[in-house]
C-alpha cells in the first residue's frame, strides 16, 4: 500500500493520473449531454501514452487499465452509485464497494485494450495505426458489460459520422476513432514526419518500402475521408426519403413516485398521480387526432390492468387503473400503450416459489380492447433480479422478475378524431363509480370500426442500448417505442446517456424512436438519429410531449440483416494478416 501511494505521489504517477483524466474527461464532454463530439479524437491519447511508456510490462498495464476504468466511471457513470442505493436499496457502505467493483469489472475493456494493443505493437515492431482499431474492437467484443457502451457511441454524437452505423453499428465508429486518434498521437513528434519526408524524397532508397509507407499512411486518410463521405451520402439519402405516412403520438411523463419508504400515503400519492396523467393527456391531446398515447415504464407503478386469476390473487389487478386506461383510449379515440406488472404461476402451481413476475407493457385500441403486450426480455441486474439468491437479503428493493419470451411487434389500430357529442368526457374521479365495463358502455355509442394500421417495436428501459438484442425482433415496424424509468438515477446525466446509447438504433433500423420516460428526458428521434427540435422534457417533472412521427418505408438495412458481420470480418482479416506478418518478417 505504501508503494502504491508513493508511486501516485511521484512525477511518474501524477502523469499517469493526468492520462486517466484526459481519457475520462474528454470522452465525457464529447458524450451526452455535453455532446462536444470533436473532443473524442483527443480522448484515447491518454491510453496511448500509458501503453507506450509501459509497453510489454503486462502487470503495470493491467493496473493502469483499472485506473482508467475507475476514473472513467467516476466521470461518466457516477450515477451508478445513486442507482445502487436507490434502485438496489443498498446502504452506502455496501454501495461504495459495489461501485468500485463494477467500475473495474464492467470496464475491463481498458486493461484488455492496453494488453492486446501492447502485444500487437510489440510483435509488429512498426508504426501501424490499424493495430489500435483491432485492439479496441477486440476489447469491446470480448469484455462483459451491464450498460453496454462503446467508443463509437461517443463518435456517433457527430450526425454525419453516425450514419455509418447503418452498416457497422457503433463498433465500426470505434475502429475509426482509435485508428485516427493513434495516428494523431504518433504525429505529435514533428521529428518523425521529417524523417518520413526525407526518406520518401531521397533517391536510391528502397522503392518497395516507400510504397508501403505511402500505402500505410494513405490508407488512414482514405478510410477517414471515406467514413465522412459515406456518412454525408447516407445523411442526404435518408433525409430525402418520402415517408409512407405520419402518426400523431402523445408522450405522457407523469413523474410517478419510486417507492414509499419515507412514510407518504400510498393512496394519496397514487390518486395525485392518476389525476396528473388524466390532466396531461387532456392537455396534450386537445381536440386534435391522436394515434398513440404512450406512458412510460412504471408510469403507474405496482399495479396491473390484466384481470386474471393470478393478478387478482396477488392483488396486483386494480380496476380503477384499467378504467383510466379505457377512458384515455375512448375519450381520445386513440391507442394507449402503458406499462404494468403481470404475473403467472409456473406449471399452474399456486405457491410463492412458483410465482413469476413480469415487467410488461400493454396496448389497448381506440375501443379499449386489449390488443397485445410485451414482457421485458433483457432484465436489469440489481434492479429486476440478483445473480445469486443470497443477494436478495441485502436489498429488499430488488424485484424477482422473469424474462419474457416473445419478440413480436405490437400492432396498433387506425384511429379517428374524437367526435363532438353530447357526452361529457369521463375523468379519473369518475373511475370511483365507473368500472372498466361501465366505461365502455358509457362510450358505447362512439365505438368505431377497427383495422390494424401498423405495428411498432417495443423496448423497455435499457433494452434499447443493446443492438444485438434489438435486431432479433421479427417483422418491419413503423417505428420504435422505448419506455423507461430513469428516475432511479436521480437528477444526473444518466438519462441523456441512456438515450444517446439507444439513439443509434434509429440509424441502424432507419426508424423513428418514441422515448417515453417517467421523469425526463422524453424525446422524439428521427431515422437520422436527430432529436426533433432538441426538445427534451425536463428532469424531475410531469409533462407531455406531442410529436408527428414519420413512417419510413420498410427497408432492411445492412446492419439489421447481417449484424456485426463487418466487424467480425475486420477482426478475422486483421488477425490473419497479423499472423502472416509475424511469421514472415519477425
N, C-alpha and C positions, 0 to 999 in steps of 0.2 A: 504493500500500500504506500509506503514511503517513497519507493522508486516511481510509483505512478504519479504522485503529486510533484515529485522532483522533476519528472520529465515535462509535465504540462506547465510548470513554472519556469522552465528553461526557454531559451530563444527558439529552439527546435520545436518544443511543444506548443509555444504560442503561435508559431507559423502553422502548425497542424490545425489548431483551433480556428485560425483565420481561414484556412482552406474549408473546414466544415461549414463555417458561417457563410463563406462565398457561395458554396453549392446550395446550402439551405435557403439563404436569404434571396439570392437572385431567382431561384426556382419558385419561391413563394410569391415574390412580387410579379413574376411572369404569369402566375396562375390566378384563377378567380379568387376573390372578387376584384383584385387589382388589375389583372389582365394586361400587364405591360409585356407583351409576348417577346419583344426584341431582347429582353434580358435573359431569356432562356439560353441563348447561344453562349453566354458567359458562364452559366451555372456549372457545367461539367469541368471547368478549368481547375477547380479545387481537387477533384478526383484525379485528374491527370497529373497534377503536381505531386500528390502523395504517391501515386503509382510509380512515377519516375524516380522519386527520391528513395523509395524502398523496394525497388524492382528486385524480385526474386526472394525477398525476405518475407516468407509466407505468413509467419505468425504476426509480424508487425502489420502486414496488410489486412489481416483479419481483424485485428484490434482497431485499426483505423477505420475499417468498414463499419464496425459497431459504433465508432464515434460519429461518423457521418449519419448513420441511421438515427442515433439518439438526437442529434442536433436538428436533423431534418424533421423528425417527428415533433420536436418541441416548437419548431417554427410553423409548420404547415398543418399538423394534425394534433395540436394541443387539446382540441375539443374531445379527444378520446378519453381524457381524464374525466371530463364532465359526463360523457356517456356512461362510463363505468360506475360513477357514483349515483347518477340519476336513473339511467336506464337499468343498469345491472343491480343497483341498490347496495353496492359495496361501500363500507366505511373507508375514510381517507387513508388509513394505514394499510389497507389492502389495495386500494385503488392506485396508490403510488407505485408499488412494485409491479402491479399488472400493467400500468402504463409503460414502465421501463422494459419489462419483458416483451410486451407487444412491439415496442419501438425497435427492439433488436431482432426478434424472430420474424416479425411481419415486414421488416425492411431488410431481410437477409440479402436482397439484391445488391446492396452496397458492397459487402465483403466478397460476394460471388463475382461481381463485376471486377473488382480490383485484382482478385486472384486470377481469374480467367484472362483478363486483359494483359496482366503482367506475364503470365505464362506464354501467351501468343507472341507478345513483343519480344520476349527473351529468346524464344525459339527462332523467330524470323530474323531478328537482328538488324532489321532495316526499318526506315520510316515508311509505314504503310497504314494510312488513315482508316482503311476499311476494317482493320482489326478491332477498332473501337466499336464499330457498328455490330460486328459479330459478337463481341463480349457483352454489349448491353442487351442485345436480343436474347442471348443465352441466359443472362441473369433474369430477364423479365419472363421468359418462358418457364424457367425451372425453379422458381422460388415461391413459397406459399404466401398468400395474401388474404386478408379478410375483406379489406376495402381495396379492391384491385385498382391501382393507379399506375400509369405508365408515363415515361418521359414524353411520349408522343401526345398525350393529353394536354401537356403544357404547350407544346408546339402548336396544337390544334386551336389555341386561342387566336392564331392568325387565320382569318377566314379564307384566304387563298390557299395556303398550305394544307389546311384541314380538309379540303375537298379530296385530297388523295386517299383519305380514309375509305372512300368507296371501294378501293382496290386492296389496300394494305392495312386498314384499321390504324389504331394508334401505334402498333408495332413498327410499321414502316416509317412513321414520323420519328420514332425513337432512333432508328438506324440513321436517318438523315441528320438528326441533331448531333449524335456523337461522332459521326464521320466528319462533319464540317467543323464542329467545335474542336476536335482533336487537331484538325488541320490548322485552325486558328492558333491553338496552343503551341504547335511546333513552329508557327510562323512568327512568334513573338521575338525570336532571335534573328535580327537582321543579318548577322554574320552567316547564318545558314543559307539565306537567299543569295548572298554574294557568292558563296561557294558554288551553289547550283547554277547561277548565271554564268560564272566564269567557266564552269565545266561544260555547259551546253554550247557556249560560243567559242570554245577553244578548239582549233583544228587538230586533227590527229588523235583525238580521244575515241574511245570505244563507241561506235555508232549504235550498236545494239543496245548498250546500256543507256545511251542518250534517249533512244526511242522509248525505253522502259520508263525513264524518269518523266518524259513528256506525257506518256500514256497514264502513268500513275497520278501525276498532278492534275492533268486534264480531266481525268475521269471524275474527280471530286467536283470540279466546276460544272461539268456536263450534267451530272446527276442532280446537283443542287439547282442548276438552271432548269433541268427537266421537271423537277418537282414543282417549281414555280409556274412554269409554262402549262403543265398539265392541270395544276390547280386552277389557273386562270381560265383555261378552256372549259373545265368542268363547271366552274362558277358561272360562266357565261351561258353554257348549255342548259343548266338546270334553272337558272334564273328566268330563262325564256320559255320554259316548258308550260304549256297551257293546261291548267288543271281540269279534271273531269267535272268538277263542281265544288261547291263550298258548303260547310256546315257551321251553323251558329252554336258555339259552345260557351257555357257559363260555368266558371270555376267558383265554387264557394269555399272560402277559407274561414272556418268557424272559430279557430283558436280554442279548441276543446282542451279541458284540463287533462294532465297526465295521470294523476292519481290524487288520493285524498288523505294522505298520511298526515297532513297538517291539521286535521280536525274539522275541515269545512263540511257543510251539509251536502251530502251527495245529491239528495232530491232537489235542493235549491239550485245547485250548480248545473245539474242536467237540465232542469227547467229553463234556466237562463240560456243555456247552450242551444236548446231547441228553438227558443224564441229568436236567437241570433240567426240561426240557419233559415228560419221562416222569413225573417225580415230581409236578409241578404239576398235570398232567392227572389223575393218580390221586387226589390230594388234593381237587381241585376237584369231580370227578365223584362220588366216593364210590360208593355203591351205588344212587344215585337215577338216574332217567331224565334223559338229556341229549339234546337235539335237535340242537344245533350246537356244535362246538368251533371257536373262531376264534383263529388265530395271526396275529401282526402282519406288517407289511412287514419283510422281512429278518429274520424270526424264525429262519430257518436260512439265513444268507447264503451266497452264492457257488455254490449248488447247485440241481439240478432233480430232480424225480421223473418228469418226462416222458421216457420212454425212446423216443427217436427216433434216427435215423441222425445227425442234426445235433448233438443233445445229447451223444451218445456220442463223436462225433468231436472235439468241443470240450472233452471231459472235464468237462462240467457235470453229467451224469447220475450220481447216486450211489444205488446200490441200497439202501444202509442207510437213507438218508433216506426212500425210498419205503416200505421195510419198516416204519419207525417210524410213518409216517402211516397205513399199513394197520393197525398194531397199535392206534393210537388209535381208529380207526373200529370195528374188530372187537371190541376189548376193551370199549368203552363203547356199542356199537350206536348210534353217532352219526354225523351228517355232520361232516366235518372240512374247514374252509376255511383254506388256508395259502398263503403267498407263496413264489415260486420264480423262478429265472431260466429263460427259454425262448429258443430261437434257431431261426433258419432261414436259408436262403441265397436271396438274390434270384435269381429265374429259374432256380433249381436249380443255379446255377454255384458250385461249392465252392472259392471263393477268399476270402482275408481281406477284400478290398474288398467282397465281396457278402454278408458275414456280417451278420445283423441280430439284435440282442438285444432282448428284451422284459422289462419288469418285469411279471410275471404272477402272478395268484393263481388257484388251482385248488380245486375241491371234489370230494371223494370221498364216496360214500354209505356207509351203515352196513355194506354188504358189501364195502367197499374198492374199489368200481369208480369210475373217473374219470367224473364227471357233467358237468363243464363248467369253463371257465376264462375269466378276464377279463384282457386285456392293457392295461396303463395307456395311456390315450389322451392325457392332458394332462401332458406331461413337464415336469420342473423344470429350468430353465436353470441352468447352472453345476454341476449335480449329475448330471443324466442326459443332458445334451447341452450343447454350446457353440454360440453363434450363429455363430462363424467358425472355420474349420478350423485356422487358425494358433494359436488359443487353447488347443487341446488340448496343445500343447507346454508351456504354462505350468502345467498341472495334470494330473498323472498319475492323480489320483483320480477325475476326472470320467469317467462312462461314455459310451458311444456307443449310446444306446438308440433304438429305433424306436418310433413311436407305434402303438398298437393301432388297430383299425378298428371292432370290434364294440361296440355299446352295448346289448347284450342283458342281461336279468336272469339271475341264476344260480338254477337250480332246485335244490331240496333235497328229500330223501325223508322219508317217515314213519319214525319210529323206535320201538323197543320197549325196555323196561328190560333191562339185562344179565341174562341168565338165570343161575341158580345151577347150575353144572355141575361135574363133577369136573376140568374143565380148569384147569390152573394158568395164570393170566394171563401173557402174554408182556410183556417189558420191553426197554429199549434194549439191554442187554447180550446179549439173545437174537438181535439182528439180525446178530451176528457169524456165526451159524450158520443163520439163517433168512432166505432171500432173500424178495422180495415174494410170489412164488408159494407158497413154503413157508408163509408166514404165513397166506395164505388157506386153504391146505389144512389147516393146524392147526385153524383155526376153522371148518372146513367144515361140521361138524355143527350149528353155530349160525347158519347162513345164514337170513336172514329174507326174507319176501316184501316187495318194494319197490313203492311207488307214490308219485308226486310229492305232497308235502304243500303246496308253495307255491314262492315264489321271493323272492329279495331283490335289492336294488340294490347292486352292488359299487362301491366307490370306493377308490382307492389314494392315500394321502398327501393332498396339498393339493387334489386334485380336489374334495373336499367343500366347499371355500370358494368355489367358482365357481358361482353359482346358474344362470347362463345355460347352463352345460355340463350340470349335473345334470338339468335338465328335458328334455334331449334323449333320455334313456333311454325306451324304449317299454315299455308294459305297466304293470300295477298291482302293485308289490312289497308283500310283507308287512311289510318293514322295510328299513332301510338298514344296510349294514356298511361301516365305514371302517377300513381297516388302514393303519397309518403307522409310521414310524420317526423319532421326534423326538429320538433320541439325538444326532443330528448337531449339535443346537443347545445341548448341554450342560445344566447344571442352571440353566435360565433360565425366564422367563415364557412363552417361545415356545409350549410345549405347551398351556398354558392358553388363549393367544390363538388358536392354531390350532383348538382345539376350539370356542371361543366363536364364531369366524367361521363354522365349519361347523354349529354348533348351529341356525342359522336354517333349515337345510334340513328339520329335523324339523317346524317350523311351516309352512313353505311346502308340504310334502308331506303333513303330518299323519301322519307315520310315525315310529316309534321309530328311534333310531340306536344301533348297537352300535359303539363305538370301541375298537379293539384296538391298543395301542401296544407297541413293543419294550421301552421302559424307563420308561414313565409319560408321560402320565397316561391310563389306560384308564378308561372310564366308560360307563354306560347313560344315554341321554337319551330322555325320552318325547315324545309327539307335541305336547306343550305347550311343549317346549323346556326342560323341567326336568331337571336332573341327578339321577338317582334317589338319594335319601338324601345327595346331595352326596358320594358315595363314590368318590373318585378314588384310583387306585393311586398309590403314592409314586414319586417320581422316582428314577432310577438304581437300580431294584430289580427283582428277579424276584418275580412274584406271580401270583395268579389272582383272577378276579372272576367271580362267578356271578350271573346275574340272570334274572328272568322277564319276557320281552318280550311285550307285548300286540300282537296283530294287529288293527290298526284297520280297520274296513270300507272297502272301496275307495271313494275319493272324490276326484275330480279337482278339486283346489282351483282357485280363480281364477288364482293365480299360475302353477300348473303348466300350465294351459290357455292362458293369454294372456301369460305372461311379464311384461315391463316395460311393458305397454300403458298402465297408468295414469300411469306416469312420463313416457312419451312424449306422452300427451295433455296432461299438465300443462305440459310444455315447449312444445308446439305452441300451446296456447291462450294461455299466458302470452306467448309470442313474438308472436303475432298481436295481442294486446291492447296490448303494448308498442309495436309499430309504429304501431298506430292512435292510441294516446295521444300519441306524439311528433309524429305527422303533424297531429293535430287541435289540440293545445294548445301545442306548442313551436315 
